[in-house]
Amino acid sequence: MLQVSKIMPQGAGLAPVLLKRAATIEIDWDIRQKSRFEATDSQGRQLGVFLPRGTLVRGGDVLVAEDGSLIKVLAAPQTVLRITACTSHGSPFDLTRAAYHLGNRHVPIELKPDHLKIEPDHVLAEMLRSMHLIVNEVSESFEPEGGAYSAGGHSHAPAAAPAPHVHGPDCNHGHDHGHAHTHEAQPVAIQIHKHKPHSH
């Protein structure tokens, strides 16, 4: 077994020709969040990965084996919940609210300008649908945010911005849409804006 104990985030500093020649491993988030794991690369070699505790391995990172060879990490598709705003009955701000509530539950979240991704959870899926969001199960790569203050690992995401104002428990949205939020919405950009009184 070939031992790996070094990681180069996103292959920084490596010549493109070296990256092109590198072997690859395709692994999902369950494995990539571990600092010690075994894998088989595209050349059929058995790898024993021993990285510093707390290291998160991201798609695009490059591992360096004890013999000096390079192995590029590919984020394998996996089942995730893709969350988008409902353009008919909601607003892009609903995604910000969803990220806030999921963050309060310490759920790993991948943040995108027009959608969120989390690991499958039927209870959370129902909560999100009740917040006027569209939730679909898809097979995609998963790259959740790293902690803004995490130590020992590396995260390619910028530190999180302060949370914007969100609706409190006294701001009730009791209206019923009369339909399930399972259709696809067109991508929209998140716009954080000042809270204005609602008129129903």
N, C-alpha and C positions, 0 to 999 in steps of 0.2 A: 504494500500500500504506500502510495506517495503522500508524504506529509506536506500540508499547506499551513503556514502560520503568518503570512503577510497578505495584506489587502491594499490595493491602490484604488481609492474612490474614483469611479468613472474613468479609470485608466489614465488619470491626469499625468501628463508629461510623456506618455508613450507615443511613439511614432505610429501613424495610421497603419503602416505596413506590418508592424508587429501585432497590432490588434486584429488585423485581417487574418494573420496566420495562426492566432491563438486558438487553442481548443476551447470548447464551451461546455457549460453545464446549465441545464434548465431546471430550476427548482422553484417551488411555490413559497409563499410568505411564511407558512408554518415552519419551514426549514430555514429560510433566510433570516428569521429573527433570532436564531440560535447561533452561538459563537463556536459550537462544536458539533460537527455532523459529518457523515460520510456520504459520498456521491460518486457517480461514475461519469467521467467526461466523454466528450464526443469521439475521443480516440480509444475509448474502452478502458481507460486507466481508472483504478480504484483510488479515490482521494480520501484522505483523513484530514479534515479541516479543523484546526485548533487556533482560533483567533482570540484576541483579548476579550475578557468578559464584558458583556454589554454591547459588543459590536453588532450592528445591523448590516446585513449584506443586501445591497440594492441591485436591481437590474442595471447592467452597464458597468458594475464594478469589476475589477480584474484581480484575481487571486494569483499569488506567486508561489509556486511549489519549491520544495527544497532543492530540486535540480535546476532551478532558475526558469523553468518553463512557465508560460502564462496561461491562465484559464479565465475566459470571460464569462461572467454570470448573466444568464438570461432569466427574466421573471416569467415563470410558467403561468399560463392561464389557469384560473381556478374559479370556482363558483362564488360569486359575490352578489350583493344587492346594489343595483345602480339606482340612485335617487335623483330625480329631476323635479323641477317646479312644474306645477299645473298652470298652463298659460290661460286656461278658461276660467278657473276659479281661485287662483292664487297669484303670487308674485315672486320674482326672483329672491326677495328678502326671506321667503319661507326657507330657502336653503341655509341661510345664515342662522335662522332660528333652530333648524334641525341640527346643524353642526354644534351649536351651543348645548342643546339638550343631550346629544350623543356624547359630547365631551364631558358633561356632568356625570355620565355613566362610565367614563373611562373606556369607551369603545374605540378601538383603532379605526381611524377614518382616513381615506384618501380624499384630499380636497382638490377639486377642479373648478375652473371658472363657471362651468354650466352644470355640474353634477357632483354628487358625493358617492363614495363607495364604501361599504362595510361588509364584514363577513355575514353569512346568512344567520338570521335570528327572527323567527316569526313574530315574537312579541314586539320587537323593535319595528318590524315592518308594519304591523298594525298601528303602532303609535304614529309612525311617519305618515301613513295614509290618512289618519285622523287629523293631521296637520296640513291637509290639502296637498300632499306631495305624491308623486308617482313613483312606485317602487317596482322594479323589474329584476328578476333573477337572470344573470348573464354569466358567461364564462370569459373572464378577462384577467390580465395581470393585476396584481394588487400591491400598491406601494403606499401604505399609510404614512401619515406624518410621524416624524420622530419627535420626542419630547424636546421642547425649547431649551430645557435646562439639563438634558441628559448628559451624563459623563461616561467616558469609556468607549462610546460608539461614535459613529458619524452619521449625520443626517444631511441630506442634500436640500432640505426644505428650509426656508428662512424662518427665523423665530416668529412665533405667532403674534399677531397684532392684538391690542386690547379688544375685549369683546364689546361689540356695539350694543345699544339698547335693544332689549327683546321684550316681547309682550309678557306681562305677569299674569298671575292667576285670576285677577279681576277683569282682565280683558278677554271676555268670552266670545268665541266664535261659534254660536250655536246653530248656524244655518246649515241645512242639509242639502247636499248637491244632488242626491238621488242617483248617484252612479259610483261605480268602483273606480279607483285611480289605478288602472292597469294599462292604459293606453300610452303610447309613446308621445312625448312632448318634443317640440323643436328646441334645440339648445338655445339657452339665453344666458346673458352675462349677468353676474351678480352685481347689483348696485346697492351699496349701503347708504341709506338716506335717513334724515331726521324723522322721528316719529310724529305723525300727524293724527289728529282725532279721526275716528272712523265714522262714517255715516252710512247706516243701513236703511 
